Amino acid sequence: MDKRQFCEQIAEAIKQLGTEEAAGCMARSLICMAHAAKNDFEFMCDQGVVAVERHVVPESDKH
């Protein structure tokens, strides 16, 4: 899959799920990526900033 296809899939998900639901799914995915990398992320561009900050989740609270 290339970037354009990925962006088109995200745009379609926003249309089908709605803004808040799609953003929630994307946020959880970014948080999972940050946990896997053991690193917080910050993405900056001319249109804005997105920061992903990991929280420690106790084993007893994990699904």
N, C-alpha and C positions, 0 to 999 in steps of 0.2 A: 504494500500500500504506500502511496506517496502522500506528501503533505496536503496536496489539494483534495484528494479523496477523503483524508482524515477530517479536514476542515468542513467539507461538505456533509460528512456524517454528523459532525457536531451541530452544524446549522439545522439539519433535519431533526436531530434529537431535541433541540430547543423548540422547534415548531411543534413536534408531537407531544413532548412532555411538559412544555411550559418552561419559562425562564427559571423559576426557583427550583423546580424538580431537577432540571438538567444541570443547573449550577451545583446543586447538592451532590449529584452523582460525580460530576467532574472534580469537585473538592475532595470527596472521599478517595477518588482515584489518585489525585495528586498527593494526598496525605499518605496513602499506601506506598507510593513511589518514594516519598521522603523517608518513611520508616525503613524501607528496603535498602535505601542508600545510606541510612544512618546519618542523614544530613538535612537541615532545613533548606528551603529553596526560596529564591526571590527572582522574579522575572520582571524586567523593565523594558519598556519600549516607549516610543513617542506618544502612545495613547494611554498609558497608565502603568501601574505596578500591581503585581500579584505576589503575595508572600504566603508561603506554606510553612507553618510552624508546627512541629511535632509536639505532642503531649505524651507523657508516659502513661500507658494504660496498664493497670494491674492485671496480672494473669486471670484473676477471678472475674474480671469484667469483660474479657475478650469473648467473642462469639465462637 
